[in-house]
Each structure stands twice: as structure tokens, then as C-alpha cells.
Amino acid sequence: MVNTKISLCGQILDNPIIAAAGTFHYGYEMASLYDINMLGSFSCKGTTLEPRFGNPSPRIAEAKDGVIISIGLENPGVDAVISTEFPRLQKVYHKKIFANCCGFSPEEFAEVAYRMDQADVVGFLEINISCPNVKGASRFSCDPALAKEVTRLVKARCHKPVFVKLSPNVTDIVSIALACEEGGADGISLINCIHAMRIDLKSRKPVLALKKGGLSGPAIFPIALRMVYDVSHAVHVPVIGIGGIETPEDVLEMMMAGASAVEVGAMNLVDPYIGKKLVLGLPEAMERYGISDLSSIIGVA
């Protein structure tokens, strides 16, 4: 009998499988497909202070072993999420979620996080300083001082564990992670999408309306793995590994690199049952590789 439970900032998750923000919406939409309570948790759709309509279409472009997305943080605003989306979720989901908080200033990040911190269903705050699809939204993940300031302001107003989600589109992601840790972060989530684009040969124009978007999916897994390895060996807080996970073996590899848990993003768009498949397939993969307890392999590589 294997043990899939993991501890994250003192909270026990049944397994390390977390559905990533932007691909699981606010959760209840997926509950008609399978019992989403089997997941370790999920991160809700990126939420801003005010409602956003998102970017113009086309917003999605196919890529080899991945997808390029430019949604633009479309959401109804934090107050509507708390008053409308969360009550719907709590009818079908009985665990704690990650609230993915977005903003356009350090003070705005802190305000969104503060409001989310009050919601009963929220167990963790994921501060998304790295959205690649909105002008100006990712600048906080490119400057250690700004990343630290956002983290500091959020921590000053909130009580629940704070994970800061980082961008791979930087020269030195370790320096950004260390700045977040200095600002009080309880954990680090990485990576977000990689800047990318496609061109339509017939029209001779970029496929996406805004030309560029964020690449996610299996194509970025080795890059995410390397960054998780580098960051987890530099900080003293837990790391959540994100990027291209599609098999139980990917989960094990990411945890061996140093992740305490993983988030599954793009594959939810390809196969809406991927979360269930990973949860059910993880024990078998653990037995195949002689792993009795997941916590024993974190950072062993």
C-alpha cells in the first residue's frame, strides 16, 4: 500500500495532483465529468479586482506538443467570484482550493488576495505575478524588487499560505524566487507559460489576435523541470511544479526534481479527465518504481 498524501504548509493533501489556474475555471463545471474531490486541490481561474473581458479572438493557437494561449485574464472580478462562483463550487467540492490572484499594482494584488483570504473554500493564495498574456501583468515577475514588494504587501494583509507563481521568461528565475522568499512567501509555483507565437502561411499573419501568447503543454516539461530543480535547491519553502505534466511518471519526475506538489494545466484542455487519470494512475506508478511514500522522493535527484 503506497502513501500518496503530501504536506503543504502544514495542510495535508490526499495527493499532489492540483489542477492549474485557467484550465479548471472555478471547478464546478468539471464536477459533471468526475468527482473532483479526488484531486489534491485545484487553482481557480485567475481573478482580478475588477471584471475583465479578456483579449480579442483568436486566443488559442495549436503548437507541436502544446498550445499557445492568449486569454487575457477574462473573469467576473473578485467580488463576483466570491459571491457567485464559490457558492456553486461548494455544492460539489468539499476541500480547500488555491485562489489565483492577479493584479496590475502591488496594492491591487494585495487587495484581491485579502478578499480571497476571507473565503472559506480558499486554503491557499496563489499570487500570479507572471501572466504572459496581459500587457504589464508580468513585469512583477521580471524584477526581484517588485516581486518582493508584491509578496510583502500580500503577506501583510493575509493569513493563509501564499504561493507566488513565477514566469520562465526571465534570465535568472532563482533570483526572483529568492526575492519572493525574502518577502515572506510560503511557497513558489513555477512555471507559467513561455512566450511564443504561430504564423498562418495562407494569410501571412500571426494566428493570435495579439500576435504572441503563452506556450504550455508537454513541450515545456523539460524546461519546467530544470527550473523547479534550480529553485527548489535554492529556497527553503515548498515548490509546486507546473508545466507539461501528462503522466504519473511526469509527476514523479517533477517531485524528484524538488516539487512538493504539481499542477496540471494544458492537458485539462486536451483531456478533461486527466486529473482523474493521474490520481488513479499514481499509486501504480509508485509501486512500479519502488516508491512507498511520495514525501520520500521530493528533491532526491
GUKOLPA-999797 format. One line per 3 residues: number of its first residue (from 1); their letters; for each residue x, y, z of C-alpha. Coordinates in pm, whole numbers, plus 50000, padded with zeros to 5 digits. Layout:
// residues N
NUM> A> X,Y,Z ~ ... $
//
This chain:
// residues 301
1> MVN> 50000,50000,50000 ~ 50152,50332,49894 ~ 50104,50672,50055 $
4> TKI> 50011,50949,49810 ~ 49943,51212,50076 ~ 50163,51520,50086 $
7> SLC> 50201,51805,50334 ~ 50190,52159,50202 ~ 50248,52440,50450 $
10> GQI> 50107,52221,50727 ~ 49797,52119,50530 ~ 49760,51757,50418 $
13> LDN> 49651,51690,50059 ~ 49529,51343,49959 ~ 49768,51353,49664 $
16> PII> 49993,51606,49486 ~ 49766,51649,49182 ~ 49639,52009,49156 $
19> AAA> 49451,52138,48852 ~ 49617,52458,48733 ~ 49457,52801,48708 $
22> GTF> 49296,52888,48378 ~ 49222,52529,48279 ~ 48976,52430,48551 $
25> HYG> 48775,52754,48567 ~ 48601,52766,48907 ~ 48576,52389,48941 $
28> YEM> 48205,52317,48947 ~ 48191,52299,48566 ~ 48414,51988,48581 $
31> ASL> 48213,51815,48853 ~ 47971,51669,48597 ~ 48257,51467,48448 $
34> YDI> 48402,51309,48763 ~ 48424,51357,49138 ~ 48669,51647,49156 $
37> NML> 48712,51582,49529 ~ 48958,51310,49428 ~ 49210,51581,49332 $
40> GSF> 49458,51706,49586 ~ 49322,52053,49511 ~ 49283,52295,49221 $
43> SCK> 49371,52655,49147 ~ 49077,52867,49036 ~ 49076,53084,48726 $
46> GTT> 49298,53390,48751 ~ 49093,53659,48924 ~ 49137,54037,48918 $
49> LEP> 48989,54317,49127 ~ 48754,54434,48853 ~ 48581,54227,48580 $
52> RFG> 48780,54169,48263 ~ 48655,54067,47918 ~ 48991,53931,47810 $
55> NPS> 49179,53956,47482 ~ 49027,53964,47131 ~ 48997,53640,46932 $
58> PRI> 49165,53428,46809 ~ 49301,53347,47155 ~ 49432,52994,47103 $
61> AEA> 49687,52854,46856 ~ 49797,52494,46823 ~ 50164,52403,46852 $
64> KDG> 50366,52084,46840 ~ 50319,51910,47177 ~ 50148,52213,47321 $
67> VII> 49912,52504,47285 ~ 49963,52881,47274 ~ 49703,53073,47472 $
70> SIG> 49619,53442,47495 ~ 49301,53456,47703 ~ 49385,53778,47886 $
73> LEN> 49256,53701,48236 ~ 48887,53704,48145 ~ 48696,53684,48474 $
76> PGV> 48398,53846,48653 ~ 48606,54016,48924 ~ 48691,53904,49274 $
79> DAV> 48364,54005,49441 ~ 48154,53813,49188 ~ 48380,53510,49223 $
82> IST> 48337,53507,49600 ~ 47963,53576,49596 ~ 47860,53364,49297 $
85> EFP> 48125,53119,49180 ~ 48241,52989,49518 ~ 47889,52905,49649 $
88> RLQ> 47830,52698,49333 ~ 48163,52525,49386 ~ 48094,52439,49749 $
91> KVY> 47786,52241,49648 ~ 48011,51985,49474 ~ 48359,52034,49626 $
94> HKK> 48447,51988,49991 ~ 48819,52063,50009 ~ 49028,52379,50006 $
97> IFA> 49136,52545,49682 ~ 49412,52774,49562 ~ 49284,53124,49483 $
100> NCC> 49479,53252,49183 ~ 49510,53627,49244 ~ 49608,53875,48972 $
103> GFS> 49667,54248,48968 ~ 49828,54545,48798 ~ 49996,54703,49102 $
106> PEE> 50134,54566,49430 ~ 49838,54720,49613 ~ 49589,54557,49374 $
109> FAE> 49745,54215,49421 ~ 49719,54264,49797 ~ 49353,54371,49779 $
112> VAY> 49247,54073,49566 ~ 49441,53838,49794 ~ 49289,53996,50105 $
115> RMD> 48935,53939,49979 ~ 49014,53582,49874 ~ 49174,53521,50213 $
118> QAD> 48833,53568,50375 ~ 48662,53295,50168 ~ 48607,52964,50350 $
121> VVG> 48676,52750,50044 ~ 49019,52907,49994 ~ 49306,52724,50161 $
124> FLE> 49599,52880,49972 ~ 49665,53203,49787 ~ 49848,53177,49454 $
127> INI> 49978,53520,49359 ~ 50004,53520,48981 ~ 50267,53783,48905 $
130> SCP> 50355,53613,48577 ~ 50061,53616,48334 ~ 50223,53647,47987 $
133> NVK> 49906,53744,47802 ~ 49818,54083,47952 ~ 50027,54394,47895 $
136> GAS> 50214,54490,48209 ~ 50090,54197,48416 ~ 50414,54001,48411 $
139> RFS> 50653,54285,48491 ~ 50634,54197,48860 ~ 50792,53859,48788 $
142> CDP> 51085,54010,48599 ~ 51218,54237,48875 ~ 51324,54087,49211 $
145> ALA> 51241,54411,49393 ~ 50888,54426,49251 ~ 50830,54055,49317 $
148> KEV> 50942,54102,49677 ~ 50720,54408,49724 ~ 50408,54231,49594 $
151> TRL> 50478,53936,49822 ~ 50541,54161,50123 ~ 50216,54353,50079 $
154> VKA> 50012,54035,50032 ~ 50163,53872,50339 ~ 50097,54184,50546 $
157> RCH> 49722,54154,50483 ~ 49662,53780,50459 ~ 49679,53481,50691 $
160> KPV> 49661,53183,50456 ~ 49972,53035,50289 ~ 50096,53244,49998 $
163> FVK> 50248,53082,49688 ~ 50392,53317,49426 ~ 50364,53199,49064 $
166> LSP> 50673,53281,48860 ~ 50749,53337,48492 ~ 51006,53139,48292 $
169> NVT> 51059,53443,48070 ~ 51345,53577,48278 ~ 51723,53548,48280 $
172> DIV> 51751,53417,48637 ~ 51438,53267,48790 ~ 51624,53172,49109 $
175> SIA> 51686,53538,49197 ~ 51312,53609,49160 ~ 51222,53311,49378 $
178> LAC> 51468,53417,49648 ~ 51323,53770,49644 ~ 50974,53627,49697 $
181> EEG> 51101,53415,49984 ~ 51259,53724,50139 ~ 50923,53899,50102 $
184> GAD> 50760,53627,50312 ~ 50631,53379,50052 ~ 50526,53045,50200 $
187> GIS> 50588,52870,49868 ~ 50669,52912,49500 ~ 50465,52796,49197 $
190> LIN> 50651,52755,48867 ~ 50644,52782,48578 ~ 50392,52993,48393 $
193> CIH> 50374,52990,48011 ~ 50662,53064,47774 ~ 50632,53350,47522 $
196> AMR> 50552,53204,47179 ~ 50369,53260,46851 ~ 50247,53093,46529 $
199> IDL> 50205,53236,46177 ~ 49932,53134,45932 ~ 50102,53060,45599 $
202> KSR> 49796,53147,45390 ~ 49719,53483,45548 ~ 50085,53550,45629 $
205> KPV> 49972,53689,45963 ~ 50014,53574,46323 ~ 49745,53325,46427 $
208> LAL> 49669,53504,46754 ~ 49495,53841,46750 ~ 49763,53986,46977 $
211> KKG> 50035,53805,46779 ~ 50200,53642,47081 ~ 50079,53422,47364 $
214> GLS> 50194,53173,47623 ~ 50308,52822,47527 ~ 50211,52541,47761 $
217> GPA> 50182,52163,47733 ~ 50428,51871,47713 ~ 50672,52075,47502 $
220> IFP> 50774,52283,47805 ~ 50811,51997,48057 ~ 51195,51973,48044 $
223> IAL> 51224,52348,48087 ~ 50985,52350,48382 ~ 51166,52054,48536 $
226> RMV> 51501,52232,48519 ~ 51360,52548,48674 ~ 51188,52354,48954 $
229> YDV> 51520,52181,49023 ~ 51712,52509,49035 ~ 51459,52694,49252 $
232> SHA> 51386,52410,49494 ~ 51755,52376,49568 ~ 51786,52749,49640 $
235> VHV> 51480,52830,49855 ~ 51364,52688,50186 ~ 50992,52688,50108 $
238> PVI> 50791,52428,49914 ~ 50774,52444,49536 ~ 50479,52345,49317 $
241> GIG> 50592,52222,48976 ~ 50391,52328,48672 ~ 50447,52271,48302 $
244> GIE> 50366,51989,48062 ~ 50264,51719,48308 ~ 50057,51447,48139 $
247> TPE> 50152,51114,48302 ~ 50204,50977,48655 ~ 50570,50936,48563 $
250> DVL> 50590,51310,48495 ~ 50455,51371,48845 ~ 50724,51150,48999 $
253> EMM> 50997,51314,48792 ~ 50884,51662,48891 ~ 50880,51565,49259 $
256> MAG> 51226,51411,49233 ~ 51342,51745,49092 ~ 51218,51913,49410 $
259> ASA> 50845,51978,49376 ~ 50625,51907,49677 ~ 50317,51901,49452 $
262> VEV> 50233,51957,49085 ~ 49978,52150,48884 ~ 49829,52012,48564 $
265> GAM> 49730,52277,48312 ~ 49716,52237,47934 ~ 49625,51869,47947 $
268> NLV> 49291,51962,48107 ~ 49208,52127,47773 ~ 49308,51817,47578 $
271> DPY> 49160,51557,47811 ~ 48917,51684,48078 ~ 48960,51352,48262 $
274> IGK> 49337,51393,48301 ~ 49314,51481,48672 ~ 49122,51162,48747 $
277> KLV> 49361,50954,48537 ~ 49665,51092,48717 ~ 49517,51036,49062 $
280> LGL> 49422,50677,48980 ~ 49747,50602,48797 ~ 49986,50746,49053 $
283> PEA> 49979,50454,49304 ~ 50057,50202,49028 ~ 50348,50414,48904 $
286> MER> 50480,50445,49259 ~ 50472,50068,49305 ~ 50646,50016,48972 $
289> YGI> 50936,50236,49081 ~ 50952,50110,49439 ~ 50816,50426,49599 $
292> SDL> 50609,50369,49912 ~ 50573,50730,50024 ~ 50574,51033,49792 $
295> SSI> 50730,51259,50052 ~ 51044,51042,50040 ~ 51127,51137,49682 $
298> IGV> 51094,51515,49699 ~ 51424,51659,49575 ~ 51612,51330,49563 $
301> A> 51755,51395,49215 $
//
